[in-house]
Amino acid sequence: MYSVYQHWDPLKVCIVGRSYPPEFYDFITNVRVRSVMERIAQETEEDYQKLIKLLESFGVKILRPDIADRLHYLDPNNKYVPPPMVPRDYSIMLGNDFYFKTNRFSKWDIPTWGKVINAIKPNVNLKLHGADFLTDLNSATNTRVGRDIYIGTVEYGQDISGNLIGMEDLYPNYRFHRVDTGGHSDGTFCPVVPGLIVSLLDIPSYADTFPDWEVVYLPGQSWDKVRPFLKLKNKNKGKWWVPGEELNDEFTEFVESWINHWVGYVEETVFDVNMLVVDPKNVVCSNYNKQVFDAFDRFGITAHVVNFRHRYFWDGGLHCITSDVHREGTLCDYFPTRG
């Protein structure tokens, strides 16, 4: 059986997302728009392949969605259905149970994810779910640390007590905790290995949730590197950014008019914390950060940099564009005094 109990256990099977190929955008007549989308498509897949090659070097089996039946479909709002870029946002392996959100894009989910689901199904307890309290059950907002599951809030101050009660009823052997992240928790903090957390300053104190763990704070680190984004911010309200296209108004108009539901809200995200842990000694991250790398050295961790170049367009870091479905390991209790 496949299982995931801690996200630092050795990774063995992993889903990696997929974008549309450059030829998908042949329907765009404006060359200033089409050429940008084609470049994004090509470079996105190049970066996916770099990540896949690295993971395979660690013996990780890769599963990817199929986009053949998804091309050029319009959703009920007459907008193009987005590519399956971020499997993390609608799936999670919790113990032996694999939860997958079936109502994300209606009828396009089945052909897109069919091969992946079929590959996983014999090895897991498959839990397809729709619009109930499980809708927000995914590994972008839930952090698995043995018996302790930390559930992030979508908005600051959000009451998720009902979700916690529901999860406690389903999994009485786990302890569920609310963390006021105000968005996907994997974009705000990352418990890398036991004893080490990389986090933002605006997350509440970890003294209670992770007592005695070292916390490396990264307040706004990524935004020091993207100053040209400010040229675009007033046009797209801080949602997305493609370097070099800040003044391409035709491209901005196309994105906002036709595929604005493909992008997220990257101004709220620091991708330095959106890391994929391969095992307790190897972590994949987007770029070099001295504070983080110094901490890695103290814990005997090797960092592997894969520059996912268009993370500011897709609003997805290395953790977002993957979903771990099998890691070696058993359920541990890192805080046994909690009972």
N, C-alpha and C positions, 0 to 999 in steps of 0.2 A: 504493500500500500504506500502511496505517496503521502507525505505529511510535511507540515512546517510548524515548528513550535517556537523557534527563535530565529530572527532574520540574520543572525551571524553564523548559524550552522552551515556546514559545507553545502553549497548550492549544486544540485544535480540536474534539475529540469527547470527550464525557464521559458516563459513566453516573451517574445520580443515583437513589438508592434510593427506596423507596416504603413507606409504612405502610398499615395498614388504615384505611378510612373510619370515621367515628363510628358508622354503622349496623351495622358488624360486631359491635358490643358489645350489640346489642339482646337477646341471650340472657341477659344478666346481670340478675337480678331485683332485686338490692340496689341501690337508687338511689344510695347513697353510694359504691358501687364503680363502677357504670355511668357516672355523671356525670363521674367523674375520668378514666376511660378515654376517654370521648367528647371531653373537653377536650384530653387529650393528643393524640388523633388529629387533631382540628381544628387545633391549634396547630402540630403537627409538619408537616402539609401546608402550612400558611401559611408556615412557615420554609423548607420545601423550595422553595416558589414564589419567595420572596425570593432564594434562592440561584440558582435557575434564571434569573430575570430578570436578575440581575447577570451571570451567565456568558454569557447570550445577548447582553448589551450588548457583550461582547468578541468576538462572532461565534462562540461555542462552540455546536456542535450537541449537543443533549441527548438521551440515550436513557434510557428508564425501564422497569423490569420491569412485568409485567402480573399483577395479583393476582386476576383474575376466577375462575380455577380453583383458587384457594388458600383461599377463604373457608370457615371453619368446619370444616376438616379436622383430624382428630386424628392424631397420630403413633402409632407402635407402643406408646408409653408412655401413651397415652390423654391426651395433652396437646395443646393447640392449636399448630399449626405456626406459627412466628414469621413476621412479615412480612419481606420482602426489604429490610431497612433499610440494610445495610452491604455493598454490593458489593465494597468494598475488601478485605474479609476473605476472599474466596474467588475473587479474580481478579487478574491482573496482565498488562500488556503488557510484554514483554521484547524489545526490538528490534521485529521484525515478528511475533513469536509471541505470541498471546493465550492465556493459560492460564486455564481456568475449572474450578473444582471441581464435579464432577457428583454427588458422593455426600453432599453436605451435608444435604439434606432429602429424599433418595430421589426418589420419583415426582413430587413437587411442583416439582422444579427445572425440568423440561422445559417445562411450560406457562407457568411464571412467567417464565423467561428466554428463551423461544423467540423472541419478537420482537427482543429485544436481540441474541441470537446471530445470527439471520438478517441483521440489519442490519450486523453486524460481519463476518460470514463472508466476503463477497466481497473484503474489503480486508485480510485478515490470514491468517496461518497459524494456524488454530484448533487448540488443544491441549486437549481435554477429558481430565481426569485424575481418578483415584480414589484409593484408599488405598495409596499408595506414598510414596517419599521426596519426591515432588512435592506431597503433600497440604498441606504448609506453605508452598508457593510462592504467595505473594500479596503485594500491594503494601502491606499493613499491617505486614508483618514484613521486607520487603525494600526497601532504599533504592537507587535507581538513580542513580549518578553517573558517567555515561559508561561507560568500561570497568570501573569498580569497582562491584561490587554488595555492599552490606553487609547481611548476614542476621542479624536479631535472634534471640535465644534466647527460648523461651517461659517458661523458668524460669532463674533465676540459676545459673550453673555448668553448664548443660546442654551435653552433648557433641553437636555437630551436624557432626562431621567427615565422617560418611558423606554427609550432604546436600551438603557442600561439594565432596567428590570427585565425586559424581554430577552436580552442576551444572557443574563444570569439564570433565567428559567431554562434556556436551552443548554447552557454550559455551566452546570453547578460547580464543576471542578476548577473553573477559572474565576479570577477577580477582575472586574471591569471598572475602569477609572475614567472620569471625564477630564480632558485637558483642553483648556480654553485657547485653542490655536487660532480661531477666527479664519479658518481655511484648511486646506489639506495639510495634515500634520507633517507629511514627508517633505513639505516645502518650508517647514518652520523648525523642526528639530529631528535629529537622528541619533538614537542610541547605537553607537557603532559596534562596540563590544562591551561585555560586562565591565562597568567602571568608567566608561567614557561616553560623553554625549557632545554632539556639535549642535549648537542652537542659536536662535536669535535673542536679542535683548528683551523683546516684548513678550516673551513667554514667562508665565509666573514661575516663582522659585521652584527648583527641583528638590529642595531639602526634604519634602515629604514624599514625593513620588519616587525619587531616586536618591535616597540618602547616601551620602559619602561618595557619590560618583563625581568624577571630574567633569566640568562643563566648560567647553570652549565656545565663547560667544562670538558671533560674527554679525554685528549690526550693520546691515546694508552693504556688505562687502561687494556683492556683484554689481551694485549700481555705481560704484566708483569707476567701473570699467565701461560703462555704457552712456557716457555723457551725451553723445549725439542723439540718443533717444529723446532728449528734451525737445529737440526740434519737431518731433512727431507727436509729442504728448498731447498738445492742444487739439490735434486733429482726430486722434483715436481714443482719447480719454485714458491713456496709459495702459491699453490692453495688450499691444503687441509691437514688435519691432523687427525689421529686417535691415541689417547694417548696409548703408549705402543708398537706401531707397527712401530716406526721410523726406526728400523733396519731390518724390514721384507721386504727384497728386492723383494721377490716373490709377496707379496701383492701389493707393489708399482707398479711393472710391470703390474700386472693384471688391476689395476685401470687406469693406464695411457694408456694401450693398448685397453681396452674394454669398460670402463665406465667413461672415463675422461670428457665426456659431462654431467655426472650426478653431478659433483662437480663444484664449482665456483672458486672464488679467495679470500679466506678468509683473506689473509694478508691485504686487503683493508678495512676490516670490523671490527668495534668494536661492539660486540654484547650487550654491556651494554646499548646502546641507542636503541636497537631493542626490544622495549617493547610493550605490548598489554594493552591498557587502557580499563578497564571494565566499569568504570563510574568515575565521578570526584573524588571519594574517594578511588578507588581501581585500582591498576596497577599490572600487572604480568610482572616479570623480571627474567633474567636468574640467577642472583647471587647477593650477597650483595655488595654494594658499599657505603662507608660512606658518600661521598659527595652527592650522589643521595638521599640516605635515609634521610640525614639531611634536604635536600630541601623538600622531601616529608613530613617530620614532620612539617615544617613551613607552608605547604599548607594543612595540615590535611589529607594527603593521606596515605593509608595503602598499603605496598608493599607485594606481594605474590610471593615467589620464586619458580619457576619450572625449575629445571636444565635440559635443553634439551642437554643431554650429547654429542651428536654427531653433534652439530651445526658446528663444525670446519671441519667436513667431508661433510655435506650436504650444507654448506654455507647458512644456514637458521636459523635465530633467531625466537623468539616467535611471532614476528609481521609477519615475512615471511611465517610461516607455517599456518597462519590463514588468513581469509578474511572476514571482517564484512559486512553483507548484510542487517542488520536492526539494527538501534539504535533509541531509543526514542528521540524526539527533533524536533525542527523546525529551519529553516534557520535563522542564526543570523549574524549581522554585527558587528564585533569586532573593526573595524577601520572605523567608519562612516564618518570621515572627508575626506576619499578618494573619496567620491562621488559615 
